[in-house]
Amino acid sequence: MAQRKGTRRPKDLSQGGKRAPMMLAEEAEAYRAEAKPEAESKNSPRGISRGVEAIAATVRTLPHQPGVYRMLDRRGDALYVGKARDLKKRVATYTQIQKLPRRLQRMVASTQSMEVVTTASEVEALLLESNLIKRLMPRYNVLLRDDKSFPYILITGDHAFAQITKHRGAHNRPGKYFGPFASAGAVNRTVTALEKAFLLRSCSDHVFSSRTRPCLLFQIKRCSAPCVERISQENYAALVDQAQAFLSGASNQIQRELASRMEAASDALDFETAAIYRDRVRALSHIQSHQEINIEGLEDADILALAEEGGQTCIQVFFFRGGRNYGNRAYFPSHDKSETAEAVLGAFIAQFYDNKPPPPDVVMSHQVPQASLLAEALSLKAGRRVRLARPLRGTRRKVMEQALNNAREALARRLAESSAQRKLLAELGDLMGLDGTPERVEVYDNSHLQGTSPYGAMIVAGPEGFQKNAYRKFGIRSPQTETGGDDYGMMREVMQRRFSRAQKEDPDRDKGQWPDLVLLDGGRGQLSVALEVLAELGIDQQPIAAIAKGPDRDAGRERIFLPGREPILLAQRDPVLYFIQRLRDEAHRFAIGSHRLGRAKKLTASPLDEISGIGARRKKALLLHFGSARAVSRAGLADLTAVEGISETVAQKIYDHFHPQP
């Protein structure tokens, strides 16, 4: 069977002895070249010439216009996405193979075809390029792999008494958004402090409309109870204005105003009111002490600092809004070691702001290529001017130094963790009889409750730790397995689905979807089932082992079952045993979490969810009109059409669902 690039071949487990020394990179490359006919070797002269011919054929039809081009392999997957001011001139450079670095020569050799999109300007090409890179994840581009959305604070604008709440996702709801914050914890702490300082409600509109007496938040002085008219709409609006002004940067002014009112109330011997203002001032001080406010020259800005070492890169992003630090987050983009720091940072900025609004100022540690073009693209996206700058002196330079120190420390921690992780992986490979260090270890576990809501789970670990974006959960589909709690049947289904999909999506094992080692949570029975599945699929030479707990499920006395070998029992203090336990525990945690989510979803499911065309809005309208799903099932056609948003066609569909014809 074809070997995945970068995967170590397992040695024959029927033979004892130690594994052979790890091949050098040059020897491995020579082995791969010898293992394929020259006609199929991507790096052979014939392979390179074929790629050049494919590119040259595309160049002949290209216009002298801006646009985006995609290099595609023989399966149609994107190898590289690039933009150009002049497509014909830019793509033609890839046909001059001797002038390209080795990385791009490999890319050209893998290219079978190209796709091109023309744009009206180079700015539009840059925006489209960033979007396609994030969506297609081409292997030869700089990739921003961790791009989660950021939380914001939202003060709503669609209710007479505005709500303050944490918000993620699109800014579709009317109101004012403040952020982004680096973490949900930072948002939660800030919202709590703002509730104390401005007494704004955090309850939903539904809860607000159903209250008949104040809730606990009013009792602990975190809400002014507008739901039961303990404050007038005019006075509540004043509190909302103060909160918005504070979040917009007028923190000192608001604090001075509250302090003045506190003193006035104290002078008037109204100590109860003075105490209320005192608590609000303390709440504002708590926010300020955690956010390093009023850094001169930094109102709304992002600080991006890049540190590199050992071929890896860390980019620290600090978020400043209204002069306050809303936190920071570290990113580790994937890129070729030959890429310069400036090019990596430029690609990162383009992808980072693809799905989020850029601030007016983006402060960088390096001068990126085509900075003016990038600034123009961000300005077009934001609908206002965005400035890119590299500070050389002053306050901004001091903040940049702080961000750079954070980037260096985060990268050092990651390299140390990666080194320790790689050492453990190497020792695990030794134990399992592999010819090298496994780069991708997959661990499988199952979870159910007396046979109900069964789920299988797969976690992935590598030199960089747990790869959570590669985790997969498997809702058990087989009716017999789903209801019987058959652990062996669940394992069979999970393995069959996982590896049949790998055969379909990565038949040549060169896309990184195949594991170097499979670990199963279980004993000899689970191992036998998995081996049967692999044999049925025609998969051989797949390293696999099962990890069984010891007597009385005693951690530390695990036995490791391998095909054709006696079980292995490691010493209780063996670091590899701890590593295996950590892998197994993570798989167990993920499996239980998947099972609980699935079980909770079943408990809250409604028969209306099974009807196609009934979304959240129609479901809500039906339940508000009839009171329950059971009442909906008993309703006639005339009653159903009386509901707002339910047409005759939809009503007929609902009626037919609950009254099927024999």
C-alpha positions in Angstrom: 0.0 0.0 0.0 1.2 3.6 -0.7 2.9 5.2 2.3 1.7 8.6 3.4 4.4 11.2 3.1 6.0 11.8 6.5 4.6 8.5 8.0 7.1 6.0 9.5 6.8 2.4 8.2 6.0 -0.1 11.0 8.5 -2.9 11.3 7.4 -6.5 11.2 5.9 -7.1 14.7 6.5 -10.8 14.4 10.2 -10.1 14.6 11.8 -9.0 17.9 14.6 -6.6 18.5 14.9 -2.9 18.5 13.8 -0.7 15.7 16.2 0.5 13.1 17.8 4.0 13.5 15.7 6.8 12.1 16.4 7.7 8.5 17.9 11.0 7.7 15.8 13.4 5.7 18.0 12.8 2.6 17.7 9.1 2.9 13.9 9.3 3.4 13.6 11.4 0.3 15.7 8.9 -1.7 13.5 6.1 -0.4 10.3 7.8 -1.5 11.8 8.6 -4.9 12.9 4.9 -5.4 9.5 3.6 -4.2 7.7 5.3 -7.2 8.3 5.1 -10.9 9.8 8.2 -12.3 6.6 9.0 -14.2 4.8 9.3 -10.9 7.4 10.9 -8.7 6.4 14.5 -8.1 10.0 15.7 -7.8 11.3 13.9 -10.9 12.2 16.0 -14.0 9.2 14.5 -15.8 6.9 15.5 -12.9 8.2 19.0 -12.8 7.9 19.4 -16.6 4.3 18.2 -16.5 3.6 20.9 -13.9 5.3 23.6 -15.9 3.3 22.5 -19.0 0.0 22.8 -17.1 0.9 26.3 -15.9 2.2 27.4 -19.3 -1.1 26.3 -20.9 -3.0 28.5 -18.4 -0.6 31.4 -19.0 -1.5 31.5 -22.7 -5.1 32.3 -21.9 -4.5 34.8 -19.0 -5.3 38.5 -19.4 -3.1 41.4 -18.1 -5.6 42.0 -15.3 -5.6 41.7 -11.5 -7.1 38.5 -10.0 -6.6 35.4 -8.0 -5.1 32.1 -9.2 -5.2 28.6 -7.7 -2.7 25.8 -8.2 -4.6 22.4 -8.1 -3.3 18.9 -7.7 -4.6 15.9 -9.6 -7.6 15.5 -7.2 -8.5 19.1 -7.7 -7.4 20.2 -4.2 -5.8 23.6 -3.8 -2.0 23.6 -3.4 -1.6 27.4 -3.4 -3.7 30.5 -3.7 -2.1 33.7 -4.8 -3.2 37.2 -6.0 -1.6 39.3 -8.7 -1.8 42.8 -10.2 -1.1 41.3 -13.6 -2.1 37.7 -13.8 -0.3 36.8 -17.0 3.1 38.2 -15.7 2.7 36.7 -12.2 1.7 33.2 -13.2 4.4 33.1 -15.9 7.1 33.3 -13.3 6.2 29.8 -12.1 7.3 28.4 -15.5 10.9 29.7 -14.9 11.5 26.7 -12.7 15.3 27.3 -12.1 14.5 30.7 -10.5 12.1 29.2 -7.9 13.0 28.0 -4.4 12.7 24.3 -3.8 9.4 24.7 -2.0 7.8 26.3 -5.0 9.5 23.7 -7.3 7.7 21.0 -5.3 4.5 22.9 -5.7 4.9 23.2 -9.5 5.7 19.5 -9.7 2.4 18.7 -8.0 0.3 21.1 -10.1 -2.0 19.5 -12.6 -4.3 22.4 -13.4 -5.1 26.0 -12.4 -8.2 28.0 -11.7 -8.2 31.8 -12.2 -10.7 34.6 -11.1 -10.2 38.1 -12.4 -11.1 41.1 -10.2 -11.7 44.8 -10.7 -8.6 45.8 -8.7 -5.7 44.4 -6.8 -7.4 45.3 -3.5 -10.3 43.0 -4.4 -7.9 40.3 -5.4 -6.2 40.6 -2.0 -9.5 40.2 -0.1 -10.6 37.3 -2.3 -7.2 35.6 -1.8 -7.5 35.8 2.0 -11.0 34.4 1.9 -10.0 31.5 -0.3 -6.9 30.7 1.8 -9.0 30.4 5.0 -11.6 28.3 3.2 -9.4 26.0 1.2 -6.3 25.7 3.6 -3.7 25.2 0.7 -0.6 23.4 2.0 1.8 25.9 0.4 0.3 29.1 1.9 0.8 30.6 5.3 -2.2 29.3 7.3 -4.0 30.8 10.2 -5.4 27.6 11.7 -6.8 28.9 15.0 -9.3 31.6 14.0 -12.1 31.5 16.6 -14.6 34.4 16.8 -14.1 36.9 19.6 -16.6 37.8 22.2 -18.1 41.3 22.4 -20.2 43.2 24.9 -23.5 44.2 23.4 -25.8 46.9 24.8 -29.0 46.3 22.8 -30.9 48.9 21.0 -34.2 47.2 20.2 -35.8 47.5 23.6 -37.0 50.4 25.7 -34.8 49.1 28.6 -31.5 48.1 27.0 -29.9 44.8 27.9 -26.1 44.3 28.5 -24.9 40.9 27.4 -22.0 38.9 26.0 -22.2 38.3 22.2 -20.5 36.2 19.6 -21.0 36.0 15.9 -22.5 38.4 13.4 -23.5 41.8 14.6 -27.1 41.5 13.4 -28.9 42.6 16.5 -29.5 46.4 16.8 -27.3 48.0 19.5 -23.8 49.0 20.2 -21.0 46.4 20.3 -17.8 46.9 22.3 -14.7 44.7 21.9 -13.3 42.4 20.8 -12.2 40.8 24.1 -9.5 38.2 24.0 -11.5 35.7 26.1 -15.0 34.9 27.3 -13.7 35.1 30.9 -12.6 38.8 30.3 -16.1 39.6 29.0 -17.9 37.9 31.9 -15.8 39.8 34.4 -16.4 43.1 32.7 -20.1 42.5 32.3 -20.4 41.7 36.0 -18.5 44.9 37.0 -20.6 47.0 34.6 -23.8 45.6 36.2 -22.5 46.8 39.6 -21.4 50.1 38.2 -24.4 51.0 36.0 -27.2 48.6 37.3 -28.1 47.5 33.8 -30.2 44.4 33.3 -28.6 41.2 31.8 -31.8 39.1 31.6 -33.4 38.2 28.2 -36.4 40.1 26.9 -38.6 37.1 27.6 -37.6 36.9 31.3 -37.9 40.7 31.5 -41.5 40.7 30.2 -42.5 37.9 32.6 -41.2 39.3 35.9 -43.7 40.3 38.6 -41.1 41.1 41.3 -37.4 41.9 41.4 -34.9 39.1 40.9 -31.8 38.3 43.0 -29.6 40.7 41.0 -31.7 43.6 42.3 -31.2 42.4 45.9 -27.4 42.2 45.5 -27.3 45.6 43.8 -26.4 44.5 40.3 -29.6 45.6 38.6 -32.0 48.6 38.9 -35.1 46.3 38.3 -36.6 48.1 35.3 -38.7 45.0 34.8 -41.0 46.0 37.7 -40.6 49.8 37.3 -38.2 50.3 40.2 -36.6 52.9 37.9 -38.1 55.2 35.2 -37.3 54.8 31.6 -35.6 58.2 31.5 -33.3 57.4 34.4 -32.5 54.0 33.0 -31.6 55.5 29.7 -29.2 57.8 31.5 -27.5 54.8 33.0 -27.2 53.2 29.5 -25.6 56.4 28.2 -23.1 56.4 31.0 -22.2 52.7 30.3 -21.7 53.4 26.6 -19.6 56.4 27.3 -17.4 54.4 29.7 -16.9 51.7 27.2 -16.2 54.3 24.5 -13.2 55.7 26.5 -14.7 58.4 28.7 -13.9 56.3 31.9 -12.2 59.1 33.8 -15.1 61.5 33.2 -17.7 59.0 34.3 -15.7 58.1 37.4 -15.3 61.8 38.4 -19.0 62.4 37.9 -19.9 59.5 40.2 -17.4 60.5 42.8 -18.9 64.0 42.8 -22.4 62.6 43.3 -21.1 60.4 46.1 -19.6 63.5 47.9 -22.8 65.5 47.4 -24.9 62.7 48.9 -22.5 62.4 51.8 -22.6 66.1 52.5 -26.4 65.9 52.4 -26.2 63.1 55.0 -27.8 60.7 52.5 -25.4 58.0 53.3 -27.4 55.2 51.7 -27.3 56.9 48.3 -23.6 57.7 48.9 -22.9 54.1 49.5 -24.5 53.2 46.2 -22.3 55.6 44.3 -19.3 54.3 46.3 -20.0 50.8 45.1 -20.3 51.9 41.5 -17.0 53.8 41.7 -15.4 50.7 43.1 -16.8 48.6 40.3 -15.3 51.0 37.7 -12.0 50.9 39.5 -12.0 47.1 39.3 -12.4 47.2 35.5 -9.7 49.8 35.1 -7.2 47.9 37.3 -7.5 44.9 35.0 -7.3 46.8 31.7 -4.4 49.3 32.0 -6.5 52.2 30.8 -5.6 55.4 29.2 -2.4 54.4 27.4 -1.5 57.6 25.6 -1.8 57.4 21.8 -3.7 54.1 21.9 -7.5 54.5 21.5 -8.8 51.8 19.1 -5.8 49.7 18.0 -4.5 46.1 17.6 -0.9 45.4 18.5 0.6 42.5 16.4 4.0 41.3 17.5 5.8 38.5 15.8 8.6 36.3 17.3 10.3 33.4 15.5 12.6 30.7 16.6 13.4 27.2 15.3 11.3 27.6 12.2 8.2 28.4 14.2 6.4 31.6 14.7 4.2 33.2 17.4 2.1 36.3 16.8 0.7 38.0 19.9 -2.3 40.2 19.3 -3.2 42.8 21.9 -6.6 44.4 21.7 -7.0 48.1 22.7 -10.4 49.7 22.6 -11.3 53.1 24.1 -7.7 53.3 25.5 -8.2 50.0 27.5 -6.5 46.7 27.0 -9.1 44.1 26.3 -6.6 41.2 26.5 -4.3 39.4 24.2 -4.1 36.1 22.4 -1.3 34.1 20.9 -1.4 32.5 17.4 1.0 30.0 15.8 0.5 30.2 12.0 1.6 27.3 9.9 4.1 28.1 7.2 7.2 26.9 5.4 10.5 27.6 7.2 11.8 29.6 4.3 9.1 32.3 4.7 10.3 35.6 6.0 8.8 37.1 9.2 7.5 40.0 7.2 5.7 37.8 4.7 4.2 35.6 7.5 2.9 38.7 9.3 1.4 40.2 6.1 -0.4 36.9 5.3 -1.6 36.6 8.9 -3.1 40.2 8.9 -5.0 39.6 5.7 -6.5 36.3 7.0 -7.0 37.5 10.6 -9.3 40.4 9.5 -11.1 38.4 6.9 -14.1 37.7 9.2 -13.7 40.6 11.8 -13.7 44.4 11.5 -10.2 45.9 11.8 -9.7 48.9 14.2 -8.5 52.2 12.9 -4.9 51.4 13.8 -3.0 48.2 13.3 0.4 48.4 14.9 3.0 45.9 13.7 6.4 44.6 14.8 7.6 44.2 11.2 7.1 46.2 8.0 5.0 43.9 5.9 5.2 43.6 2.1 2.7 45.8 0.2 1.6 47.5 3.4 -0.2 50.3 1.5 -2.2 47.8 -0.5 -3.1 45.8 2.6 -4.2 49.0 4.4 -6.4 49.9 1.4 -8.0 46.5 1.5 -8.7 46.7 5.2 -10.1 50.2 4.8 -12.4 49.0 2.0 -13.6 46.2 4.3 -14.1 48.4 7.3 -15.7 51.3 5.4 -13.3 53.8 7.0 -9.6 54.5 7.0 -7.3 51.8 8.5 -3.6 52.6 9.2 -0.8 50.1 9.3 2.3 51.3 11.1 5.5 50.0 12.7 6.4 52.1 15.7 10.0 53.2 16.2 9.7 55.2 19.4 7.4 56.5 22.0 4.5 54.9 23.9 3.5 52.6 21.1 7.1 51.2 20.9 6.9 50.4 24.6 3.7 48.6 24.2 5.1 46.8 21.2 8.1 45.7 23.3 5.7 44.3 25.9 3.8 42.4 23.1 7.1 41.1 21.7 8.2 39.8 25.1 4.9 38.0 25.4 5.3 36.5 21.9 8.8 35.3 22.7 7.7 33.7 26.0 4.7 32.0 24.4 6.9 30.6 21.6 9.5 29.4 24.1 6.7 27.6 26.1 5.4 26.0 22.9 8.8 24.9 21.8 9.5 23.4 25.2 6.2 21.6 25.3 6.7 20.4 21.7 10.2 19.1 22.6 8.8 17.2 25.6 5.9 15.9 23.5 8.1 14.8 20.7 10.3 12.9 23.1 7.3 11.1 24.6 6.0 10.3 21.1 9.4 8.9 20.2 9.4 6.6 23.2 5.8 5.6 22.4 6.9 4.8 18.9 9.7 2.6 20.4 7.2 0.8 22.6 4.8 0.1 19.7 7.6 -1.1 17.4 7.4 1.8 14.9 10.4 2.9 12.7 10.1 6.5 13.8 8.3 9.1 15.8 4.6 9.1 15.2 3.3 12.5 13.9 -0.4 11.7 14.3 -1.8 9.5 17.1 -5.5 8.8 17.1 -7.2 7.6 20.2 -10.7 6.1 20.2 -13.3 5.6 23.0 -17.1 5.1 23.3 -19.7 6.4 25.7 -23.3 5.6 26.4 -25.8 5.3 29.3 -27.2 1.8 29.5 -27.1 1.7 25.7 -28.9 5.0 25.1 -27.4 8.0 23.2 -24.2 6.0 22.2 -21.3 8.0 20.8 -17.9 7.1 19.6 -15.1 9.7 19.9 -11.7 10.2 18.2 -9.0 12.5 19.5 -5.7 13.4 17.8 -2.3 14.1 19.3 0.9 15.1 17.7 4.2 16.9 18.4 2.3 20.1 19.1 0.0 18.5 21.6 -3.7 17.8 21.2 -5.1 18.8 17.7 -8.6 19.7 18.8 -9.6 20.8 15.3 -9.1 17.2 14.2 -11.3 15.7 16.9 -14.3 13.7 15.6 -17.4 12.4 17.3 -19.5 9.6 15.8 -23.2 9.3 16.6 -23.9 5.5 16.4 -26.3 4.9 13.5 -26.8 1.1 13.6 -30.2 0.5 15.3 -29.0 -2.8 16.8 -25.9 -1.2 18.3 -27.7 2.0 19.3 -30.1 0.3 21.6 -28.1 -2.6 22.9 -25.0 -0.9 24.4 -22.7 -3.2 22.4 -19.2 -1.8 22.9 -17.7 -4.1 20.3 -20.4 -3.1 17.8 -19.8 0.6 18.5 -16.1 0.2 17.9 -16.7 -1.7 14.7 -19.0 1.1 13.4 -16.6 3.9 14.4 -13.5 2.2 12.8 -15.4 1.3 9.6 -16.7 4.9 9.2 -13.3 6.5 10.0 -11.1 4.4 7.7 -13.5 4.0 4.8 -13.7 7.8 4.7 -9.9 8.1 4.9 -9.7 5.7 1.9 -12.1 7.8 0.0 -10.7 11.3 0.8 -7.0 10.5 1.0 -6.3 7.3 -1.0 -2.6 8.2 -1.5 -2.0 9.0 2.2 -0.4 12.3 1.3 -2.9 14.7 2.9 -2.1 14.0 6.5 -5.4 12.2 7.3 -4.0 8.8 8.1 -2.7 8.0 11.6 0.8 6.8 12.3 -0.6 5.0 15.4 -4.1 4.0 16.6 -4.8 3.5 20.3 -8.1 2.0 21.5 -9.6 2.4 24.9 -10.3 -1.3 25.7 -8.7 -4.7 25.7 -8.1 -7.6 23.4 -11.7 -7.7 22.2 -11.7 -4.1 20.9 -8.3 -4.8 19.2 -9.7 -7.9 17.5 -12.7 -5.9 16.2 -10.6 -3.1 14.9 -8.2 -5.6 13.1 -11.2 -7.3 11.5 -12.5 -3.9 10.2 -9.0 -3.0 8.8 -8.8 -6.4 7.1 -12.2 -6.0 5.5 -11.2 -2.6 4.1 -7.9 -4.0 2.8 -5.8 -1.9 5.1 -2.5 -3.5 6.3 0.5 -2.1 8.0 -1.6 0.1 10.2 0.0 0.3 13.7 -2.6 -0.2 16.3 -2.8 -1.1 20.0 -5.5 -1.3 22.8 -5.1 0.1 26.3 -6.9 -1.9 29.0 -7.2 -0.8 32.6 -5.8 -3.2 35.2 -7.7 -5.2 37.8 -10.5 -3.2 39.4 -9.9 -0.6 36.7 -6.8 0.5 38.6 -4.9 3.3 36.9 -1.2 2.6 36.7 -1.7 -1.1 36.0 -2.8 -0.8 32.4 -2.0 -3.5 29.9 -1.1 -2.7 26.3 -2.3 -5.2 23.7 -0.5 -5.4 20.3 -1.2 -7.6 17.4 0.8 -10.9 17.6 2.6 -10.0 20.8 2.1 -10.6 24.5 0.5 -7.8 26.5 2.9 -5.1 27.8 2.8 -4.0 31.4 4.7 -0.8 32.0 6.2 0.3 35.4 3.9 2.6 37.3 6.3 5.5 37.2 7.1 5.2 33.5 6.7 8.6 31.7 5.3 6.8 28.7 2.6 5.2 30.8 1.6 8.7 32.1 1.5 9.9 28.5 -0.7 7.0 27.4 -3.0 7.7 30.4 -3.3 11.3 29.4 -4.2 10.4 25.8 -6.8 7.9 27.0 -8.2 10.3 29.6 -8.6 13.0 26.9 -10.4 10.6 24.6 -12.6 9.6 27.6 -13.4 13.2 28.4 -14.3 14.0 24.8 -16.5 10.8 24.4 -18.4 11.6 27.6 -18.9 15.2 26.5 -20.2 14.1 23.1 -22.6 11.6 24.8 -23.9 14.2 27.3 -24.5 16.8 24.5 -26.3 14.2 22.4 -28.4 13.0 25.4 -29.3 16.6 26.3 -30.4 17.3 22.7 -32.7 14.3 22.8 -34.2 15.4 26.1 -35.0 18.8 24.7 -36.1 17.6 21.2 -39.5 18.4 20.0 -41.6 16.5 17.4 -41.8 19.7 15.4 -38.0 19.4 14.8 -38.7 16.4 12.6 -40.8 18.4 10.1 -38.8 19.8 7.2 -39.5 23.5 6.7 -40.2 24.2 10.4 -37.5 26.4 11.7 -37.0 28.2 15.0 -39.4 31.0 14.1 -42.3 28.9 13.0 -41.7 26.5 15.8 -41.9 29.3 18.3 -45.1 30.7 16.7 -46.7 27.3 16.9 -45.8 26.7 20.5 -46.9 30.2 21.5 -50.2 29.7 19.8 -51.0 26.1 20.9 -49.0 25.9 24.1 -47.3 22.5 23.4 -46.2 20.2 20.6 -49.0 17.7 21.6 -51.6 20.4 21.1 -50.1 21.1 17.7 -50.3 17.4 16.8 -54.1 17.5 17.6 -54.8 20.7 15.7 -56.8 20.8 12.5 -55.8 22.4 9.2 -57.9 25.5 9.9 -56.3 26.0 13.3 -52.8 25.6 11.9 -53.4 28.2 9.1 -54.5 30.6 11.8 -51.0 30.8 13.2 -48.9 33.7 12.0 -46.3 32.6 9.4 -48.0 29.2 8.7 -49.3 29.0 5.1 -51.7 26.5 3.8 -48.9 24.4 2.3 -46.9 24.4 5.5 -50.1 23.6 7.6 -50.8 20.7 5.3 -47.2 19.4 5.8 -47.6 19.7 9.6 -51.0 18.0 9.6 -49.7 15.1 7.3 -46.7 14.6 9.6 -49.0 13.9 12.6 -51.7 12.2 10.7 -50.0 9.9 8.2 -52.2 8.2 5.6 -52.3 4.4 6.0 
